[in-house]
């Protein structure tokens, strides 16, 4: 986490910011997704690292973020994290979309990620998702719900699995890695 390197290929395209990411899992439309959106960089110029920077995010996280954030009344008795996690960093980048958010993932079962996608859609961001047809029907999948709420979803309609895991934010930021967008990946996978 926070491991940064210069990327010569990305430096040749000055308007592009790249974040190499291993990704995360579940949540609800909560303070965590709103906080991630509020803290998100507004443009590549707002990023302290600027164009041509890679940032690696590593999972698992010890805990999911608290949906009440700093307003949590449970204090030390809360079972959720009140500090920055790999998931909150990932959500910050995902929630930074201003115009478009193109997602291609195996499945989405992490509610925090689904909530961030829905919040972006409600802000007028064009959100498009390509996912695996079999996994879209699996227990806990948020794909059908997002489709019913107006997000454009396309299924691969293939007997083979669509196993990509990436998102392109405003045609300037790539989130890419082995990270499945599931609660298991956030808390229990070495991503």
N, C-alpha and C positions, 0 to 999 in steps of 0.2 A: 504494500500500500504506500502510495506516495513516491514510488520509485520512478524517476523521470530520466528520459534519455532523449537526445536529439535524433530526429529521423530525417535523413538526407532526402528521401523521396517526398516526404511531406513538406520539407523546406522549399522544394522546387515549386510548390503550389501554395503561395503565401496566404490565400484566403481560407485554407483548410486547417482544421484542428482535429487531431486524431487522439482518441483515448482507447488504448488496448485494455480490455476489461474482461475479467472473469465475473460471471454475473450472479444474480440473487433471486429471492423467493417471496413469500406471501404476506398479505395485509388487507387494509380497508381504507376508504376515503377518509383519511385521518389527518391529524396534525403532522404526521411524518411525511406524507406526500405533499401537503401544503407547505411545510417547512422546506422540503427539498426543492419545490418550485420557487419559493421565495428566495432561497439562497443561490439559485442557479445563475450562472453567468448569462448576461443578456446578449452577448455577442462574442465572437472569438477575440475581439479587442479587449473585452472585459476579463478574459482569463489572464491570470498572472503569468502564465507560461507562454502564451502566444502561440501562433501557428507553428507547426512542426514539432509539437511536443507529444510524447507518449506518456501515459500514466497507467501503471498496472495496479489493479485492485485485486486483492486476494481474499478468498473465502476458505473456511467458514467463519462467520461471525459468531461470537459467544451468545448473543441475544438478538432478537428482533428489536427494532426501534420502538419506543413507547409512543402510542398514538396521541398522547397528551403532551409529549415533548417536555419542555421546561415548566409547563403548567401542571404537571402531574402532582397530585396531592399525596401519593403513596410514598414518595421519597425512597429511602433505602429498602422499603418493603416491596417495591415494584419489581416484578420479574422481567421487565424489559429494559433496554439500554436507553440512557439519557445522554449519551455522548455520541460522537461521530463514529459510524461503522462503515464497513465496505458497502453495505446496502444503501445507507444514506448518501454516500458519495455517488453511487451508481444512479440513484433516484434524482440527485441534483443535476447530473448530466442529462438524463432522460427528460426531466422536467424543464430543461432550458429551451426546448423547442418553441419557436415563435411562429413558424409557418408550416413546417412539415415534419412528420415523424414516420419513417418507413421502417417497419419491424419485420424480421424474418426469423422465427423461432420455432422450435420443436413443440413447445407448449407453454402456457402461462398459468401457473397455479398460485403464484405469490400475489396475495391481495394488494400489498403495497405497490407492486409494479403495475398491476391492473388499475389501481386507483390513480396512479400518476398518469397512465395513458388516458383514462377517462377524464381526468381534470384537464389535460392538454386538449382533448377533443372539445370539451365544454368551453374552453377559452378561444375556440375557433381554429386551432391547429388542425391541419389535415393529417389524420392518423390512419395509416394503412397497415394491415397485418397479413402476412402469409404464414400459414402454420400447417402442421400435419393433420390430415383429416381424421385419422384414428385417435390421436391424442386430444383433439378438440372435443371429443365426446367422453374423455376419461373423467373419473371422479375428481372433483376439485378444480377442473379447468374453468378459467374465467373467459374463454374465447366466445362462447355462445352469448353470454351476458353482454359482453362488449359489442358484439354484432347487433344485438337487440337494442342497444342504446345508440346506434348510429355509426359506429366505427366500421369502416370498410374492412371486411375479412375475406380472404381467399384461402381455400383449402387446396392441398396438392393433388387430391384425387388420384392417388397412386398406391399400389400394393407395397411399395417401398417407402420407408420413412423419410420425411423432409427433416433433416437434422441440423440445419444451420442455426446459428445463434448470433444475430447481430441487429443493430439498429443504426439508421442514418438520421441524424438530427439536422434539419435545415440545410441539407446538402453540404455541411461543413464539418460535422463531427461524426466519427465512426466509433460505435461501441461494439466490440468484437471479442470473442473468446470462447472458452469451453463452457462457460456458465449457463446452466439451464435456469430458466426463469421460474424456479420453484422454491417452495419453503425448504425442502430437503437440501437443495443446493446452497441456500443461504446459511443454513445451520449445520449441515452435516457432510457436505462434499468439499474436497480439496480442489477448489476452482481457482 
